[in-house]
Amino acid sequence: MLKPSQSSLIVASHFIEATRDSGYKSLGSALAELIDNAFEAKATAVHVVMDRGDKADNSESLVCVSDNGRGMDTETCRNALRFGWSSRFNQRDSHGRYGMGLPNASLSHARRVEVLSSANGRSAALSYLDADDISAGRRDTIPEAEPLPLSEFRSIHPFQHGTTVVWRKCDRLEKRYLGPLAKRLRTELGRLFRYQLWSGKRITVNEEQVAALDPLFERVGGGLFGARNFGPELTYEIALGEAADRPNSSVVRVRFAELPVREWHSMSNAQKNAAGIAKGAGVSVVRAGREIDCGWFFMGQKRRENYDDWWRCEVRFEPDLDELFGVTHTKQEIHPTEILVRILTPDM
C-alpha cells in the first residue's frame, strides 16, 4: 500500500470517496458535463449507450458517451482525468472553466472511468481512473495513457475519430431499469441541450434520437407548442470591472411566454401533466446556450399560484456572470447573489 506524503494537498483515498457525492441531481445532469466537453471539442454528434453487459442480475451497468469531436492526444487523454486540469482553465467563452467536469461527473455514478480517444483516426490512446485502486491505497496518480489498438478503439467508438468515455462499475445505477431511465434521459437532455439540437447537433440515447424540448412551448418540433411572446425581451447590461482578458460588461436577457389558455384550458389534468403544463411554472436558466437550472427565481415575495401554470420565463447569460448567478463547478444550478436579485426582481 502506498503511504501518502505528509505534505500532500489531499488524502487521495479519502478525497476520491468524498468527491463521489458532488451532488449531481440526476444522471442527465452528470452526463451533461461530458456532452458539454464533446460540443466544445467541435463534435456534431454524441451517442450515449447504457447497457448491462453480460450481467443477468442487473447489478453492473455500463455507460458509454461517444462523440465525433477533434479527439485528444495521449498526454491530453491522461490529463482529462485529473481534477482541476483544463486546457482552457478559467476561460469563459464556453461551458467548462475548472477542469472538474469529466472526473467529477463520472465518479458520481461509476467507480471506474475510462477515456479512449483518437485525434486522427489512425492511432488511439486509453487512460483510466479507478476509485477502488485509489481508495485501497494501491495508487494515488492517474496511470500513463497507453496506445490502444485501432481495432479495439473501433469496436467501442462509433466514429472515425473523437472520444469515448466509458463508465464501469456503475454502482449508482444498480437495480434501475434501463428502459425507463433512457426515456427520462432523452427528455432531460432534450431540454438541457435544446439550443444545440435546434442548431443541428445530434444526441442519441441507446440509438434513439433525442428531440429538442422547449419549456416555453414556442418552438415547432419541441413538444407541445403554441405559446406567444409576452412583451419585449428585457436586457440588462452588467458591468464586469476592468480585466485585460474579459469584456467590460455582459448582458442578461429575459423573456416571457404566455401559454394559449383559451385553446388549452379544457385539456384533462392527465394531458396537462404529460405535456408539462401543470406545476411547470417558473424560470429556465440558460448559461452559454445550455440550461443549467429551472425553478422559482427572481419572483420576490410572489407565491406560486395555479394561474402561474400559464406562463413561462427564460433567463439567458454567459459565463462572464457566473459569480453573479452563483454557478458552481457542477454547472447544474444557480445561487443568485443579492445584487442580481435586486437587478432582476423588480421587473420580473
N, C-alpha and C positions, 0 to 999 in steps of 0.2 A: 504494500500500500504506500502511496506517495505521502510524504509529510509536507503539509503546506508551510510555506515560508511565513515566519512571524511578521514580515513586513508586507505581505500580500495585501492588495487593496480589498479583496474579497476572500471569503472562505468558499471555495468553488462548490464543495459538496453541499453546503447549506444554500448557497445562492441559487443553484440550479433547481432545487425543490421550491424555494420561495418564489422564483420568477414564474413558475408554472401557474401561480394564482394571480396573474396580472389583471384579471377582471374582465376578460372579453365577454361581452354579453351573449354571444351566440357563435355557432360555427361560422355563420356568414360574416360576422364582424372580424373574425380571425382570418378567414380566407381572403377577405378584402385587402389585407396587408400584402398578400402575395400577388393579388391581381393588380394592385397599385404598382408594385415593382415591375410586373410584366408590361404594363402600359407605359411606364417610364422608360423601359428598355425598347420602346417603339414596336411592341407587339400589336398585331391587329386581331389576333385570335388567342383565346385562353380556353383550354379544356380541363375541366375538373372531373375526376373519376373517383368514386367511392366504391370499395369492394370489401368483401370478407376474405378474400384469398381462398385458401383451401379449407378454412376452418368451418366446421359444421355446427359449432356451438355458439356462433355469433359473438365470440369473445374478443377476437382480434380483427380490427378494421384497418384498412389501408386507404389512404387518401393521396392522390397524385394531382398536382397542378402543373400543367404544361403550357408553354407559350412559344410563339414563333418570333420572339424578340431577337435582339442582337447577340444574346449569349454572353458568356464570360470566359476569360482565360483561366488557366489553372490556379494562379495565385488569387484572383478575384473570387473564384469559386470557393476557396477556403475562407477568405476574409468575409464573405457574405454571411457566414455563420457566427461571426464574432459580434458580441454585444457592443454596440457603440461604433462599429466600423461602418463607414459610408464613403463612397467616392464623391458624394455631394453633401458632406456633413454641414448641417445648419443652413443649407441653401433653401430658398423659399420660392422657387419657381415651379414647383410641382408638389407631389403628395408627401414624400418622405423628407425627413430632416435629420434624424438622430441615429440611423442605422440600427434600430431596435426591432423593426417590424418582423423580419423573417424569422430570427431565432425566437423572439418573444411569442409571436402568434403560433408558431409551430409547436413549441413546447407546451402551450396552453391546452393542447389537445392530444399530443403524442409524446412518447418518451424517447423517440429516435426520429431524427430528421436527416434526410439525405438530399444533397444538391447535385444534380447531373447537368452539365452544360456543354454546349458547343457553339463557338462563335463563327465557325467557317463551314460546318457540315462535314469536315474531313477528319477532325480529331475531337475528342471529348474528354472531360475530366469529371471526377467524382470526389466529393468530400462529405463528411457526416458529423453529426453531433449526437451523442448518445447519453441521455440523462443517467442511465444506470451505471455506466462507466464512471461518470463524474461523482455520482452520489456514493459509490462504493470506494472512491479514492484511487481507482485504477488509472485515472487520467485527469489532468486539470488544464489541458490545452486542446485546441482543435487539431485533429490529425492533418498531416500534409495531404493536400489533394493529390489523387493518383490518376494517371491516364486510364481512361475507360475504353475498352474495345468498342469500335464503332458499331459492331453488330449488336452488342449488348445495349448501347445507347439507343439504337434504333428500335430495339424490342420494347422499350419503355416510352421513348419520346416520339410523338406522332408527327413531328415536323422535321424539315431539313436541318434546321438549326434552332437555337434558343435554349431554354432552361426548363427542366422538370424538377419540382420539389416534391419529395416523397415523405409522407408521414407514416411511420410504422409504430407498432405498439400503441395504438390509439386508445388508451385506457379510458379517456373521457367520452368515448363513443361506444363503450361496451353496452350490450343489451339494447341498443337503439335500433329501430327498424330503418333500414337504409332507404326504402321506397318513400315513405312519408317524409323522411329527413331530406331527401333530394328534392322533393316537391317544394317543401318550405324554403329550401336553399335557393331554388330558382326564383321564387317570389322575392326573397330578400335581396339577392344580387340584382334582380331586375330593377328594383327601386334604388339601391345604392349606386348602381352604375348606369342609370338611365341615360345620362348625357353622353357617355361613351358609346352606349348601344345605339342611340339616335345618330351618332356621328359615323356609324358604320362598323364599329368594332364588334366582335362576336365573342360570346361566352357560352359554353355548353356545360351541362352537368349530366354525367352519365349519358352522353351522346344526344341529349335533348337540348335544343337551343333555348337560351334564356331570353325572354321577351322583356323589353323595357316596360316599367310600371310607373305611371305618372300619378303621384299622390295628389296633384292638383286637378286631376280629371280634365285636363285641357287638350292633351295630345291624342290624335287618332293613332291607334295601334299601341296605346299604353294602358290598356284595360278599358273600363267604362269611361266615356268621355262626354263632354258637353258643357263643362263649366266655362264661365266667362270671366275675363279680367274685371276686377273691381277697382276702379280708379287707376291713376297712373302709377308707374313704378316709382318708389321712393329711393332716393340715392343719398348717401351720407359720405362725404369725403372726410377722412380722418387723418390728421397729421401723424406722422411717424417719428418725427425728430430727424436730426441730421445724422446720416451714416453713409459712408462712402460707397458701400455695396448695396444700398437699398434706396428705393424711391422716397420722395419726401412725404407722400401720402398714399392712402389706399382707400378703396370705395366699398362700402356695404350697400347691397341692393336688396330691396324688399318689395315683394309684390303679393297681392291678394287675389284669390279667385273665388267667385260665388257660384255654388252649385245650382243647377236648374231645379229649384224647389217645385215649381208648378208641374214639371214633367216627371219628377222622381218621387214626390212625396207619397204617392199611392203604392210604391213598391212595398212588398212584405218585409217584416223585420229580418227574416232569413236572407232575403235578397240584399237588403241594405248591409247586413253583416258581411255577406260574401263579397260584396263589392268594395267594402272598406269605408262605407259612408258612416254608419253608426259608430259612435265612440272614436272617430278618427280625426276629430278636430285638433288643430294645433299647427305647429311651425315645422317645416322641413328645413334643416340647416345644411347648406351645401358649401363645402370647402374645396376649392380648386376643382370644381366640376363634379365632385363626388359627395353624396350625402354622408354626413358623419353622425347626425343625431336628428331626432324629431321629438317634439314634446310641447308643453305649455310654457313657452318662453316669451318674455317681454310683454306680458299682459297685465303687469302691475297687480292691483287688487281685484281684478276682474275674475270672478269664479266661472268655471266652465259650466255651461248650461246646455240643455238639449238642442236649442236652436243653433248652437255653435257647430253642430254636425254639418251645417250647410255652407261653411266657408273653409278655405284652406289658405295657408301662407307659406312663402318660401323666402328664406334669407340666404343670400349668397355672399361669400367673401373669399379673399385669397390668404395664403399662409402668412403674409406680412402682418396679419392681425391676429395671429394665434394667441398671443399673450392676452389680448383684449377679450377674446372669446373663451379663454381658459382651456385651450386644446391640450390634451395630454399626449404622451408618446404613442398611445394606442389608437389615437385618431378615431374614436368611436363615440365621443360625447363632448359636450361643451359645459363650461362652468363660467358663465358670463361675469365679468367684473362689474363693480358698481358703476364705473364710468360708462361702460357700454349700455348697461340697463338705463342709465339716465339719458343717454342719447336716443335710444330706440323706443322706449316705452311710451313717451307722451304721444307719439304719432300712432303707434300700433294699438 
